[in-house]
């Protein structure tokens, strides 16, 4: 029994050295169960065997998770973006490691040593040159360090130890010197920082920025991909950049077709998160490049046909530690060169186009996002009661049925008119053109949808009555086009457009009947007879 007790004590001591759950259960049984020596011997040998097995397993684990640098490291990037280039920089060299003790001995690589020695808020060098991390164990601090390291690599021309363009969704860097690596990608978002000891698998999050372009519809104040406007109107645009942490080299490009005139003073930039928003500062957070026609000068002008570009400061981008929206708002005028819409699904590009894209990273860009601004026309057709077109009528355009404001127009050619711009109306001596129908028809273009206009007849065709009130023009989201055909030898209105009818005037009936005419005739005869009688008398004398 003493021997058994002694053996039990030895077994207990061995089990305490290897605290596995199964061994703890056996130890409890040895202490508490009073069984025969034979049974105890069997259990003692089983326990010894289990202890030996456990010791062997633990020793094997420690061996597999420790070592020295033998250039056998590898970094595998999963979910890589095809076509993007990944670069790896070795910041620290790993002399040896023991993961069970969380023990790593690092020294700075020659390319990074000078820079690292200045990063006292993140790392510490001892007298032997070993490096330890002192920056705090939180993701934001590590990310800030990684951004600073990447900026240093770019600024100092530090060469990556390897780089590779993704041909598939998986990239593997092999035969690496063990150490602490910074991985960068041309996507413009920092990939990762990690230690090879010896193998690391990293997952690319594909956090690519996006842009969302919108324009405001003035009739209901909603934002979308399309809107309608009248020539001379101010059109409101906004672009939302979905920025990602690790943002690099963001440049927003914006182009406009010639029917839109940018108002540079209207450009505003603000950032927005779930909890707050703030206006960014030009010259500090970003700079603006303008096209030459908007005042862009040499060195600060766009060179690729853009109306404007926003270049974001890297110092601002480095402060983006999570998803953040950057909203760029600006206005443009729909001008005299505006494209007029057509009623044809095959020509949906008969609109005034505004496009935006974002360059980011080393050579990446988003797709162009586009808005379309439409403006319309109507045909004015002047006829008689028989729908025969009439010449000679003249009109003015108003924004109300009575009184209201005259809507100024300019004449482009005979029978063709468009809404005047503010710039045109500002010219000294400007007067709105009179709308005159040519061959019974006039075209007025540059009109907004969901708007009611009013035509006032200022001169009617000869022989016809002038309209007693203004004619209503209801513009929808399409043109009001008239169909006119030759019927017999007359141009005749068939349908469509704005059809305005003049009533033909008739000769008023005379009063007094034939009696008055007979009196005039009788008087004339008597006058002639009197003259003849007078002549005869003078002859006889």
C-alpha positions as CSV (number, residue, x, y, z in Angstrom):
1,X,0.0,0.0,0.0
2,X,2.9,2.3,0.8
3,X,4.4,1.5,-2.6
4,X,1.1,2.2,-4.2
5,X,0.8,5.4,-2.4
6,X,4.3,6.4,-3.4
7,X,3.5,5.6,-7.0
8,X,0.4,7.6,-6.8
9,X,2.3,10.6,-5.6
10,X,4.8,10.3,-8.4
11,X,1.9,10.0,-10.9
12,X,0.2,13.0,-9.4
13,X,3.4,15.1,-9.8
14,X,3.7,14.0,-13.4
15,X,0.1,14.9,-14.1
16,X,0.6,18.3,-12.5
17,X,3.4,19.0,-14.9
18,X,1.0,18.3,-17.9
19,X,-2.3,19.8,-17.1
20,X,-4.5,17.9,-19.6
21,X,-8.2,17.5,-18.8
22,X,-8.0,13.8,-19.2
23,X,-5.0,13.5,-16.8
24,X,-6.7,15.6,-14.2
25,X,-9.6,13.2,-14.2
26,X,-7.2,10.3,-13.6
27,X,-5.5,12.1,-10.8
28,X,-8.8,12.6,-9.0
29,X,-9.6,8.9,-9.3
30,X,-6.2,8.0,-7.8
31,X,-6.9,10.2,-4.8
32,X,-10.5,9.3,-4.1
33,X,-11.1,5.7,-5.1
34,X,-10.2,2.8,-2.9
35,X,-9.8,-0.1,-5.1
36,X,-7.7,-3.2,-5.3
37,X,-4.0,-3.0,-6.0
38,X,-4.4,-4.9,-9.3
39,X,-6.9,-2.3,-10.5
40,X,-4.6,0.5,-9.3
41,X,-1.6,-1.0,-11.1
42,X,-3.5,-1.2,-14.3
43,X,-4.7,2.4,-14.0
44,X,-1.2,3.5,-13.0
45,X,0.3,2.1,-16.1
46,X,-2.4,3.6,-18.3
47,X,-1.8,7.0,-16.6
48,X,1.9,6.7,-17.2
49,X,1.3,5.9,-20.9
50,X,-1.1,8.8,-21.3
51,X,1.4,11.1,-19.6
52,X,4.2,10.0,-21.9
53,X,1.9,10.5,-24.9
54,X,0.9,14.0,-23.8
55,X,4.5,15.0,-23.1
56,X,5.6,13.8,-26.5
57,X,2.7,15.8,-28.2
58,X,3.6,19.0,-26.3
59,X,7.2,18.7,-27.2
60,X,6.4,18.2,-30.8
61,X,4.1,21.3,-30.7
62,X,6.8,23.5,-29.2
63,X,9.3,22.2,-31.8
64,X,6.9,23.1,-34.6
65,X,6.3,26.6,-33.3
66,X,9.8,27.7,-32.7
67,X,12.9,28.1,-34.8
68,X,15.5,30.4,-36.3
69,X,15.6,32.3,-39.6
70,X,16.2,29.9,-42.5
71,X,14.7,31.9,-45.4
72,X,11.7,29.5,-45.6
73,X,9.0,32.0,-45.0
74,X,5.9,32.4,-47.2
75,X,3.1,34.9,-47.5
76,X,-0.1,33.9,-49.2
77,X,-2.8,36.4,-50.1
78,X,-6.3,35.0,-50.6
79,X,-9.1,36.8,-52.4
80,X,-6.6,38.9,-54.4
81,X,-7.9,41.3,-57.1
82,X,-6.9,40.1,-60.5
83,X,-4.8,42.6,-62.3
84,X,-3.7,44.4,-59.2
85,X,0.0,44.5,-58.1
86,X,1.0,43.5,-54.5
87,X,4.3,44.6,-53.0
88,X,6.0,43.3,-49.9
89,X,8.5,45.3,-47.8
90,X,10.6,43.6,-45.0
91,X,10.8,46.0,-42.1
92,X,12.3,43.7,-39.5
93,X,14.3,40.5,-39.6
94,X,13.2,37.7,-37.3
95,X,16.2,36.0,-35.6
96,X,14.3,33.4,-33.7
97,X,10.9,32.7,-32.2
98,X,8.9,30.5,-29.8
99,X,5.2,31.0,-30.3
100,X,4.3,29.0,-27.1
101,X,6.1,31.7,-25.1
102,X,5.1,34.5,-27.5
103,X,8.8,35.3,-27.8
104,X,10.2,36.9,-31.0
105,X,13.6,38.5,-31.5
106,X,13.6,41.2,-34.2
107,X,16.3,43.4,-35.7
108,X,15.7,46.2,-38.2
109,X,16.7,45.6,-41.8
110,X,19.3,47.9,-43.2
111,X,16.8,49.7,-45.5
112,X,14.5,50.6,-42.6
113,X,16.8,51.0,-39.6
114,X,17.3,54.8,-39.9
115,X,13.6,55.5,-40.2
116,X,12.6,53.0,-37.5
117,X,15.0,54.5,-34.9
118,X,13.0,57.7,-35.1
119,X,9.6,56.0,-34.5
120,X,10.0,56.0,-30.8
121,X,6.2,56.1,-30.3
122,X,5.9,52.7,-31.9
123,X,9.2,50.8,-31.4
124,X,12.1,50.6,-29.0
125,X,15.7,49.6,-29.8
126,X,17.9,48.1,-27.0
127,X,21.7,48.4,-26.9
128,X,22.1,45.2,-29.0
129,X,19.7,46.5,-31.7
130,X,16.8,44.3,-30.8
131,X,13.4,45.9,-31.6
132,X,10.3,45.7,-29.4
133,X,6.9,47.1,-30.0
134,X,5.8,49.9,-27.6
135,X,2.9,51.5,-29.6
136,X,0.0,49.8,-27.9
137,X,-2.0,46.8,-28.9
138,X,-4.9,48.3,-30.8
139,X,-5.8,48.2,-34.5
140,X,-5.9,51.9,-35.0
141,X,-2.3,52.4,-33.8
142,X,-1.0,49.6,-35.9
143,X,-2.8,50.9,-38.9
144,X,-1.3,54.4,-38.3
145,X,2.2,52.9,-38.1
146,X,1.6,50.9,-41.3
147,X,0.6,54.0,-43.1
148,X,3.6,55.9,-41.9
149,X,5.8,53.1,-43.0
150,X,4.3,52.9,-46.4
151,X,4.7,56.7,-46.8
152,X,8.3,56.4,-45.8
153,X,8.8,53.6,-48.3
154,X,7.4,55.8,-51.1
155,X,9.2,59.0,-50.0
156,X,12.6,57.3,-49.5
157,X,12.4,55.0,-52.5
158,X,12.7,51.8,-50.4
159,X,12.5,48.9,-52.8
160,X,10.0,46.1,-52.0
161,X,11.7,42.8,-51.6
162,X,9.1,41.2,-54.0
163,X,6.1,42.2,-56.0
164,X,3.6,40.3,-58.0
165,X,0.6,41.1,-60.2
166,X,-2.4,38.9,-59.4
167,X,-3.3,36.5,-62.2
168,X,-5.8,34.8,-60.1
169,X,-7.5,35.3,-56.7
170,X,-4.5,33.8,-54.9
171,X,-0.9,35.1,-54.7
172,X,1.9,33.3,-52.9
173,X,5.3,34.8,-52.1
174,X,7.8,32.0,-51.3
175,X,11.4,31.7,-49.9
176,X,11.2,34.8,-47.8
177,X,13.6,35.8,-45.1
178,X,11.6,35.5,-41.9
179,X,10.5,38.8,-40.4
180,X,7.9,41.6,-40.1
181,X,6.4,42.5,-43.5
182,X,4.4,45.4,-44.9
183,X,2.2,44.4,-47.8
184,X,0.9,47.1,-50.1
185,X,-1.4,47.0,-53.2
186,X,-2.1,49.2,-56.1
187,X,-5.8,49.2,-55.0
188,X,-4.8,52.1,-52.8
189,X,-5.8,50.4,-49.5
190,X,-3.2,49.0,-47.2
191,X,-3.2,45.3,-47.2
192,X,-1.6,44.1,-44.0
193,X,1.3,43.9,-41.5
194,X,2.4,40.5,-40.2
195,X,5.3,38.3,-39.2
196,X,6.4,35.2,-41.2
197,X,7.2,32.4,-38.8
198,X,7.3,30.8,-41.2
199,X,4.0,30.9,-43.1
200,X,1.3,33.6,-43.1
201,X,-2.0,33.7,-45.0
202,X,-3.6,37.1,-45.5
203,X,-7.1,37.8,-46.7
204,X,-7.4,40.8,-49.1
205,X,-10.6,42.6,-48.1
206,X,-11.0,44.2,-51.6
207,X,-11.9,47.5,-50.0
208,X,-12.0,49.5,-53.2
209,X,-13.5,53.0,-53.1
210,X,-16.6,53.8,-55.2
211,X,-18.2,56.9,-56.5
212,X,-21.9,57.7,-56.8
213,X,-22.9,60.6,-59.0
214,X,-26.3,62.3,-58.7
215,X,-28.2,65.3,-60.0
216,X,-31.2,67.1,-58.4
217,X,-34.6,67.3,-60.1
218,X,-35.9,70.8,-59.4
219,X,-39.6,69.8,-59.7
220,X,-39.6,67.5,-56.6
221,X,-36.1,68.2,-55.1
222,X,-35.1,64.5,-55.4
223,X,-31.7,63.2,-56.3
224,X,-31.1,60.6,-59.1
225,X,-29.3,59.8,-62.3
226,X,-31.4,62.1,-64.5
227,X,-33.2,65.5,-64.3
228,X,-34.8,68.0,-66.5
229,X,-34.1,71.8,-66.7
230,X,-34.7,74.9,-68.7
231,X,-31.9,76.7,-70.5
232,X,-30.5,79.2,-68.0
233,X,-31.3,77.1,-65.0
234,X,-28.8,76.2,-62.3
235,X,-28.4,72.5,-62.0
236,X,-27.2,70.9,-58.7
237,X,-24.8,67.9,-58.7
238,X,-23.2,65.9,-56.0
239,X,-20.7,63.0,-56.0
240,X,-20.3,60.7,-53.0
241,X,-16.9,59.0,-52.6
242,X,-17.1,55.9,-50.4
243,X,-13.5,56.2,-49.0
244,X,-11.8,53.2,-47.3
245,X,-9.1,53.0,-44.7
246,X,-5.6,53.0,-46.1
247,X,-6.7,55.4,-48.8
248,X,-3.9,56.4,-51.2
249,X,-3.7,59.0,-54.1
250,X,-7.4,59.9,-54.4
251,X,-8.1,62.2,-57.3
252,X,-11.7,62.9,-58.4
253,X,-12.2,63.7,-62.1
254,X,-15.4,65.5,-63.4
255,X,-16.3,66.2,-67.0
256,X,-19.2,68.0,-68.5
257,X,-20.5,68.3,-72.1
258,X,-20.6,71.8,-73.6
259,X,-24.2,72.3,-72.7
260,X,-23.2,72.7,-69.0
261,X,-21.2,75.5,-67.6
262,X,-19.5,74.8,-64.3
263,X,-19.7,77.4,-61.5
264,X,-16.3,76.9,-59.8
265,X,-17.3,78.9,-56.7
266,X,-20.0,76.4,-55.9
267,X,-17.6,73.5,-55.3
268,X,-17.9,72.3,-51.7
269,X,-16.4,69.2,-50.1
270,X,-17.5,67.6,-46.8
271,X,-16.9,64.3,-45.1
272,X,-19.7,62.3,-43.5
273,X,-19.8,59.4,-41.1
274,X,-22.6,57.8,-39.1
275,X,-22.1,60.2,-36.2
276,X,-20.8,63.4,-37.6
277,X,-19.9,65.5,-40.6
278,X,-17.5,68.4,-41.3
279,X,-16.5,70.6,-44.2
280,X,-13.1,70.0,-45.6
281,X,-10.6,72.8,-46.0
282,X,-9.4,73.7,-49.5
283,X,-5.6,74.0,-49.6
284,X,-5.3,71.8,-46.6
285,X,-7.4,68.7,-47.1
286,X,-7.6,69.0,-50.9
287,X,-6.7,71.2,-53.9
288,X,-8.8,72.0,-57.0
289,X,-7.6,72.0,-60.6
290,X,-9.8,73.8,-63.1
291,X,-10.1,73.6,-66.9
292,X,-8.6,76.7,-68.6
293,X,-12.0,78.1,-69.5
294,X,-12.8,78.2,-65.8
295,X,-9.7,80.0,-64.8
296,X,-7.2,77.1,-64.4
297,X,-3.7,78.4,-64.9
298,X,-0.5,76.6,-65.8
299,X,0.4,74.0,-63.2
300,X,-3.1,74.2,-61.7
301,X,-5.2,73.4,-64.7
302,X,-6.7,70.1,-65.8
303,X,-5.0,68.6,-68.9
304,X,-7.3,65.7,-69.7
305,X,-10.5,67.5,-70.7
306,X,-12.0,67.5,-67.2
307,X,-14.0,70.5,-66.0
308,X,-12.3,70.1,-62.6
309,X,-10.3,67.7,-60.5
310,X,-10.0,67.4,-56.7
311,X,-6.7,66.2,-55.5
312,X,-6.9,64.9,-51.9
313,X,-3.9,65.5,-49.6
314,X,-2.3,62.2,-48.4
315,X,-2.2,63.7,-44.9
316,X,-6.0,63.9,-45.0
317,X,-6.3,60.4,-46.4
318,X,-4.0,59.0,-43.7
319,X,-6.6,60.0,-41.2
320,X,-9.3,57.8,-42.7
321,X,-9.3,54.8,-40.3
322,X,-12.7,53.4,-41.3
323,X,-15.4,53.7,-43.9
324,X,-16.2,57.3,-44.6
325,X,-18.2,59.2,-47.2
326,X,-16.7,62.3,-48.9
327,X,-19.5,64.4,-50.5
328,X,-18.5,66.8,-53.3
329,X,-21.3,69.2,-54.3
330,X,-21.3,71.8,-57.1
331,X,-23.5,73.6,-59.6
332,X,-23.6,74.2,-63.3
333,X,-25.7,76.3,-65.7
334,X,-27.6,74.7,-68.6
335,X,-26.4,77.0,-71.3
336,X,-27.2,78.0,-74.9
337,X,-25.3,75.0,-76.3
338,X,-27.5,72.5,-74.5
339,X,-28.5,69.4,-76.3
340,X,-32.2,69.2,-76.9
341,X,-33.9,65.9,-76.1
342,X,-35.5,63.7,-78.8
343,X,-38.5,61.5,-78.5
344,X,-36.6,58.4,-79.5
345,X,-35.5,55.5,-77.2
346,X,-32.6,54.9,-79.6
347,X,-31.1,58.3,-78.8
348,X,-31.2,58.4,-75.0
349,X,-27.8,60.2,-75.1
350,X,-29.5,63.3,-76.5
351,X,-28.8,64.8,-73.1
352,X,-26.3,67.0,-71.3
353,X,-23.9,64.7,-69.6
354,X,-21.9,65.0,-66.4
355,X,-19.4,62.2,-65.6
356,X,-17.3,61.4,-62.5
357,X,-14.6,58.9,-61.7
358,X,-12.0,58.4,-59.0
359,X,-8.3,57.6,-59.4
360,X,-6.7,55.8,-56.4
361,X,-3.7,53.8,-55.5
362,X,-0.8,53.5,-57.9
363,X,-2.8,53.0,-61.1
364,X,-6.4,52.1,-60.2
365,X,-9.6,53.9,-61.0
366,X,-13.3,53.5,-60.6
367,X,-15.7,53.3,-63.5
368,X,-17.2,56.6,-64.7
369,X,-20.6,57.4,-63.1
370,X,-22.9,59.5,-65.2
371,X,-25.9,61.8,-64.9
372,X,-28.1,63.1,-67.7
373,X,-29.9,66.5,-67.9
374,X,-32.7,66.8,-70.4
375,X,-34.3,69.9,-71.9
376,X,-37.2,69.9,-74.4
377,X,-39.0,71.9,-77.2
378,X,-42.5,72.4,-78.4
379,X,-43.9,73.1,-81.9
380,X,-46.3,76.1,-82.1
381,X,-48.8,75.6,-85.0
382,X,-51.1,78.4,-86.1
383,X,-54.2,77.4,-88.2
384,X,-57.7,78.4,-89.1
385,X,-60.8,76.4,-88.3
386,X,-60.0,74.1,-91.2
387,X,-56.6,73.3,-89.7
388,X,-54.9,75.1,-92.6
389,X,-51.6,76.8,-91.4
390,X,-51.6,80.6,-91.2
391,X,-48.8,83.1,-91.5
392,X,-48.4,86.4,-89.8
393,X,-49.0,85.5,-86.2
394,X,-46.7,86.7,-83.4
395,X,-46.4,85.6,-79.8
396,X,-44.6,86.1,-76.5
397,X,-44.0,83.4,-73.8
398,X,-45.0,83.8,-70.2
399,X,-44.8,81.8,-66.9
400,X,-48.4,82.6,-65.8
401,X,-51.9,82.7,-67.3
402,X,-52.2,86.3,-66.4
403,X,-49.6,88.9,-65.7
404,X,-46.5,86.9,-64.6
405,X,-43.0,87.2,-66.1
406,X,-42.0,87.4,-69.7
407,X,-39.7,84.5,-70.6
408,X,-37.0,85.9,-72.9
409,X,-36.1,84.0,-76.0
410,X,-33.5,84.5,-78.7
411,X,-34.0,83.8,-82.4
412,X,-31.7,81.2,-83.9
413,X,-33.2,81.2,-87.3
414,X,-36.6,81.9,-89.0
415,X,-39.2,80.1,-87.0
416,X,-36.6,78.7,-84.5
417,X,-36.3,80.2,-81.0
418,X,-34.7,79.1,-77.7
419,X,-34.8,80.3,-74.1
420,X,-32.3,83.1,-73.4
421,X,-29.5,82.6,-70.9
422,X,-28.8,85.0,-68.0
423,X,-25.6,86.0,-69.7
424,X,-27.5,87.0,-72.9
425,X,-30.1,88.9,-71.0
426,X,-27.4,90.8,-69.1
427,X,-26.1,92.4,-72.4
428,X,-26.9,96.1,-72.6
429,X,-29.9,96.7,-74.9
430,X,-31.0,93.1,-74.9
431,X,-34.7,92.5,-75.9
432,X,-36.6,89.3,-76.1
433,X,-37.2,88.2,-79.7
434,X,-40.8,88.1,-80.9
435,X,-41.9,84.6,-81.7
436,X,-43.1,84.6,-85.4
437,X,-44.5,81.5,-87.1
438,X,-42.9,80.7,-90.4
439,X,-45.3,79.0,-92.7
440,X,-47.6,78.7,-89.8
441,X,-45.1,77.0,-87.4
442,X,-42.5,78.0,-84.8
443,X,-40.2,75.9,-82.6
444,X,-39.4,77.0,-79.0
445,X,-36.7,75.0,-77.3
446,X,-34.8,74.7,-74.1
447,X,-37.8,74.1,-71.8
448,X,-38.2,72.3,-68.5
449,X,-40.4,69.3,-68.0
450,X,-43.3,69.3,-65.5
451,X,-43.8,73.0,-66.2
452,X,-46.6,75.1,-67.6
453,X,-45.9,77.9,-70.1
454,X,-48.3,80.4,-71.6
455,X,-48.4,81.9,-75.1
456,X,-49.8,85.4,-75.7
457,X,-50.7,86.3,-79.2
458,X,-49.4,89.9,-79.8
459,X,-50.3,90.0,-83.5
460,X,-52.8,88.0,-85.4
461,X,-52.8,87.1,-89.1
462,X,-54.4,89.7,-91.3
463,X,-58.2,89.1,-91.5
464,X,-58.3,86.9,-88.4
465,X,-59.3,87.7,-84.8
466,X,-56.7,87.9,-82.1
467,X,-56.9,85.4,-79.2
468,X,-58.7,86.7,-76.3
469,X,-56.5,84.9,-73.7
470,X,-53.2,83.1,-73.4
471,X,-52.8,79.6,-74.8
472,X,-51.6,77.0,-72.3
473,X,-48.5,74.8,-72.9
474,X,-48.2,71.8,-70.6
475,X,-44.6,70.4,-70.9
476,X,-44.1,66.8,-69.8
477,X,-40.9,64.8,-69.9
478,X,-40.9,64.8,-73.7
479,X,-41.1,67.1,-76.7
480,X,-44.5,68.4,-78.1
481,X,-44.0,67.6,-81.7
482,X,-46.5,68.5,-84.4
483,X,-47.4,66.4,-87.4
484,X,-48.1,68.5,-90.5
485,X,-49.0,67.2,-94.0
486,X,-49.8,68.6,-97.4
487,X,-53.6,68.1,-98.0
488,X,-54.4,69.2,-101.5
489,X,-52.3,72.3,-101.9
490,X,-52.5,73.4,-98.2
491,X,-50.2,72.7,-95.3
492,X,-52.5,71.1,-92.8
493,X,-52.1,70.3,-89.1
494,X,-52.7,66.6,-88.3
495,X,-51.8,66.3,-84.6
496,X,-49.4,67.1,-81.8
497,X,-47.5,70.3,-80.8
498,X,-49.4,73.3,-79.4
499,X,-52.3,74.0,-81.8
500,X,-53.6,77.5,-81.8
501,X,-56.7,78.4,-83.9
502,X,-57.6,81.9,-85.1
503,X,-61.2,82.6,-86.1
504,X,-61.6,84.2,-89.5
505,X,-63.1,87.7,-89.5
506,X,-66.2,88.4,-91.6
507,X,-67.4,91.6,-93.3
508,X,-70.1,93.2,-91.1
509,X,-73.6,93.7,-92.5
510,X,-74.5,97.3,-93.8
511,X,-77.6,99.2,-92.4
512,X,-80.3,101.2,-94.5
513,X,-80.8,98.7,-97.4
514,X,-81.0,100.0,-101.0
515,X,-82.9,103.3,-100.1
516,X,-79.7,105.1,-99.3
517,X,-78.1,104.0,-102.5
518,X,-81.0,105.2,-104.6
519,X,-81.0,108.6,-102.9
520,X,-77.3,109.0,-103.7
521,X,-78.0,108.0,-107.3
522,X,-81.0,110.3,-107.6
523,X,-79.0,113.2,-106.2
524,X,-76.2,112.6,-108.6
525,X,-78.7,112.6,-111.6
526,X,-80.4,115.8,-110.4
527,X,-77.1,117.5,-110.1
528,X,-76.2,116.6,-113.7
529,X,-79.5,117.8,-115.0
530,X,-79.2,121.1,-113.2
531,X,-75.7,121.6,-114.7
532,X,-77.0,120.8,-118.2
533,X,-80.0,123.2,-117.8
534,X,-77.7,126.0,-116.7
535,X,-75.5,125.4,-119.7
536,X,-78.4,125.6,-122.2
537,X,-79.7,128.9,-120.7
538,X,-76.3,130.5,-121.0
539,X,-76.2,129.4,-124.7
540,X,-79.5,131.0,-125.6
541,X,-78.5,134.3,-124.1
